[in-house]
Amino acid sequence: MNSRIQEDNAWRHGDRAPITIYPTDVHQEDAWPNGLGELTQRGIVQQYMLGKHIRERYVEHFAPFLSPTYNHKEIYIRSTDVNRTLISAMANVAGMFSSDPYNRDRNMSNLMWTPVPIHTVELSTDYIGNPEASCKRVDQIFDKIQKSDEYKKVEFDNKEFLEFLSNKTGMKILFSQISIIHDVYETEASYTALYHDMEQPAWLNDEVASKIHQLSLAYFAFAFGYKKPKNIELIRLRGGNLLKNLIENMEAKLECLANLNEPNCEWMQHRKYQAYSVHDSTIASLLASLNLENELSKNFPTYNSAIAFETWNRTAEGIAIQVLYRRSDNDVFESVTHMIDGCSNFSEYCPLKFFQKRSKIFLPHDIRKECKMR
């Protein structure tokens, strides 16, 4: 008989305001009521709906995998220490348990959502949720990449375009800063499409926007190590610690199910669901560590994109992992297990021993030591 053992989920936060605005942009900070970089009302609703989608999958469709009411023994939520990811996590679990009064106390009968604790750590040392945490070795590797002939060629080939952008935006735009313009355009353009209240300047036409998008994708491929030939060490330092944490969760769960009386297993044997509220760079780094960089060839992870790791005990494969990806806010979770290097011989479920073996090269032994400059 096939049975689900555990589910781990990492999602990108919901829609947010741009992090930085270029000087000539007519839509300055006052256009964003919650402030730059902050989650918008739209983003809160997106995460709430993702929470309801997760509830449908793990409570209503697969009952009784998760309890229909919040059970602190079953669920653990972690977020990076950033407002937009913290609020996304709050909205998400509100969606999961929105129809569940916290208890049956008549004094709380009007409280139609369940407060759920969100755990976090210092952002600069969050090597699980933040791929841009303090790491001198990453800086050293990327400095070398930026001095490479291939990187310099992209800069040289696009010199005139970058100068054009610098002139139009009122700020110096280097290849390494192209994502600033991309972020502003993508964010404002989505609101223009919906509400027609953030029209873009005439110079930022479809052709220019497309080139900004392609250059941003090229930069991200360099910065996160999946530009061919891939930089395995950079991928390991950026995304490997999250992958390691996920695998350790799986291993600890299985160990505790086999040793129910172990004192250290009192918490883990009951836990069924762990979620990480993170960033586009986190999801991208995790995808790269799974050799799923093709998912990044057209778009960086969008708002509310999510990747799920389900641990199963199956009749055919034994203990196996199913990896599912939700590419955008309008999509459902789709299995990508067969696309993972080392799991391609299997359709939807990869035996854990194969998943562990293929992942080994991407797992840091001690991230703090490996982040030291060499």
N, C-alpha and C positions, 0 to 999 in steps of 0.2 A: 504493500500500500504506500502511495506517495504522500508525504507530509511535509509541510513547511516548518522549518525550525526557527528561523530568524530573518529579519529584514533590516537592512541598513540603507539609508537614503541620504543623498546630498543634493541640495537644490540651490540654484542661484536666487538671490533676493528678487523681489518684485520691481516694478517700474520705479525709477528714481529720477530726480533732477540731474542735469549735467554736473560733473564734479568741478569743472573749470569752465569759464566762459571767456571767449576771446574778446579783446577790447572793442571791436567794431560791431559786435553782435547787438542787434536792436533789442533782443530779449535778454535783459540783464537779470541779476539775482532777484529783483522784486517781482519778476514774472513767475517765480516759484515760491508759493506761500510757505512751504516747509523748509526752504533754504537749499543751497547747492549741495548735491550729493545725498540728499535725504529722500527717503521713500515718499512717493506721492500717494494720494488717496487711491488712485488707480492701482498702484502697486500693492496696497493693503488688500484691496478686493481680489487682485490676482492671487495673492498668497492664501487668502481665505478660501478661494475656490479650489486651489491646489490641495489644501487640507481636506476639503470635502471629497475631492477625487481620491485621495489616499484613503480616506475613511471607506469609500465605496469599495475600494480594492481589498482592503485588509480587515474590514469589520463586516460589511454587508455582503460582499461577494464570497468571502472566504471565512465566514463566521464558523467557529469562534476563535480565529487566530488571534485577533486583538479583542479585548473586552469592549463592549459598546459604550461603557462609561470609563472615564480616565482611571487608570490603575498605575500608581507610581512605581510599582515593581516591574511593570512591563515596558515602560517608556522612558527614554533618556534623550533629551534634546540639547544640542550644543550649537553655539553660534560664535562667529568671530566677534570681537569687541568693537563693533561698528553699529551705529544706530540703525542703518537700513537692514542689516542682517538680523539684528535683535528683534526689531519690530516685525520683520518678515516671519521670524520664528513664532512670535506671539500670534500673529494673524493666522498662520498655518494651523497651529494646534487649536485655535478658536474654531477654525473650519472643521477640524476633525471631531470636536466635541461641542459644537455650537448648540445642538439640541439637547444637551445633557446638563440639567441643573447640577450645580456642584454637589449638592446633597438634597435630601428631602425635607430639610428644615423649612418651615413655612416662612421664616424671616428672609430666606434666600430664594423664594419661589420665582422672583422676577429676574434673577441672574441667569440668563440663558447662555452662558459660556463658562468654560471651566478654566480657571487660572492654572497654568502648567509651568513649572520652573524651567528657565532657560539658563544653561550653564555656559560660562565663557572664561577665557584667560587673556592675559595681556597680549595685544595684537602683535607687537614686535617680536614676541617669542612664541607665537602660535604656529608651530611648524606643521600642524595638522590642517588647520583651516585657512591659513594665509600663506600662499606660495611666494609672497614677497616679504616674508618675515626676515629679520636681520640675519644675513648669511654672507660673510665676506668671500667665501669661495664662489658663490653665485656671481657676485660682483666681478670677481677675478675672471671667471669663465666668460661672462658677457662682455667684459672689456676686450678680451681676446677676439671674440666674435665680431665686435664692432670694428676691429682693426683688420679683419679678414678681407681678402680680395672680393669675395662674393657680396659681402655686406656693403663694401665701398662702391661696388659696381651699381647696386640698387640706388644708393645715394647719388652717384654721378649721373645715372640715366634719368633720374627724376629731379635733377637740380633746378631746372627752369620751373617745373611745376611747384616745387617747394618754395621757390622765390615768389611765384605768383600767389601762393597761399599766404606767405608772409606779408606781402603787400596788401592783400585784401582783408586780412584779419587784424592787422595792426600789431602783430607779435611775430617774433622769429620762430619759424616752423622748420625744425630739422626732421629727418626721417624718424628719429626716436620720439618725436612729439606728434606724429601724425594722428595718433589715437586720440589726442585732445580734440582735434577738429572733427574726427569721426564720431566721437562721443556726443559732441554738441549737435552735430547734424542729425545723427540717428535719433536722438532723443526728441529734438524739436520737430523733425519731420514726422514722427509718429503722432505727435499731437496735432500737426497740421492736417494729416490724413483723417484724424478723428473729429477734430473740433474746428479746423480752419482758422485757428487763431495764432499760429506761429509761422507765418509765411517766411520763406527763405529769400535771401537777396538774389538778384538776377544772376550774379556771377556764379552762384552755387547751383548750377543746373544739373540735370541728370548725368551728363558726361563727367563733370567734375566730381559729383558725389560718388559715382561708380569708381573713379580712379582713387579717391580717398579711401573707399572701402577696400579695394584690392591692395593698396599700399599698407593699410592697417593690418590686413591678414598676413601680408609678407613680413611685417615687423613682428607680429606676435609669433610667427613660426620661428624666427631667429631667437626672440626673447625667451621662449618657453622650450626650446630645444628640439622641436619636431621638424625643423627644416632639414631636408635630406642633404647630406647624411646626418641622421639624428645624433644629437649629443646626449647620450645615455646618462652621463653624470648630471647634466643640468635637469633632465627630466626627473631623475631620482631625487635631487635636492628640492625641486619645486613641488612635485606631486607624489613622490614615493612615500612620504611619511603618512599621508592620508590613506594610501593603499595599504601600507603596513598596519595602520590602526584598524582598518576594515578586516584584514585577514586575521589579526590578533583577536578581534571580536568573535569571528567565526570559530577560531581554535579554542578560545576560552569557553564559549558556549558549549561546544561539543565535549570538552574536558569536564565541564561541570555537570552536564547531563549524565556522564559516565560515572561521576563521583558525587552523588547528591549530598552526601553527608560531610563533605569538605567544608570547613568554616568559611573559607574564602569564596565559596561558590553560592553562598546564601542569596546574594544579589543577582549574580549572573544567570543562575539556573531559571530565574523567573523572567528575566528580561527578554523581550521579543523584538523590540523596535528601537533603533537608534537613528537619529537624524542629525544632519549637519546643515546649518544655514550659512551659506558661504557666498563666494563671488564668482564672476565669469572666469577669472584667472584660475580659481580653484578647480572648477569643473573642467576647464581646458587642460590643466596639468594632470588631472586624474585620467581624462580621456587619452592623453599622450602616454601615460604609464600603462595603459591597456592596449597600446598600438592602435587606437581608434582615431588617429589624427585625421583620417579622411572625413570625419564628422566636422572638422574645423576648416575644411578646404573652401567652403562657401560662406560660412558665418562663424563668428566666435559665439560661445554659448549665450543665448538670449535670456531676457528676464524670465524667471520661473522655470527655466529648463532644469531638469532633474535626472539623476542617475541612481538606480536602485540595484542593490545586491541582495538577492534572495538566497538563503541557504536552505537546501532541501535534503530530505532523506528519501531517495527514490529506489524503486524496485530494480530498475535497469542499471543505473549509474552508481548507486550507493549515495554517499554524501556528495552533493553536487551544488554548483553555483549557477544561478541564472542572473545575468546582467541585463538590465533594461534601461533604455534611455528615452526621456521625454524631451523632444527637441525644442519645443516652443510651448507657449501658453495655450495654443489651440490643439495640441497633440495629446495622444495617450501614450502610456509606457509601451515601448516596443522592444522585443528582445534583440540584443546585439551580441549575444554570447558567441555566436558562430563567427563573428568578425574579429574576435580577439585572437591575437597571435598565440598559438599554443592550445587553443580551444576550437580551432577551425574544423576539426574532425567530428565535432559534436554539433547537433542542431541547436537546441535551446538550453541544454544543461551541461555544464563542464564539470567533470569530476574534480573534487577539491584538490586532490594530489596533483592534477595537471595544472590547475589554476595557481597553486602554490609554486610549482616548478617554474612556470612561465613568468611569474611575477618576481622571482628572486632577484634578478638583475636590477630591478627598480627599487628595491627596499633598502633604505639606509640602515646601517647597523647601529650607529649612534649619530643622530642628525647634528647635534651640537659640535661634536668632534669633527665631523665631515664638513661642517660649515666654516671651519678655520682656514685661513688663507695658506696656500702652499708655496 
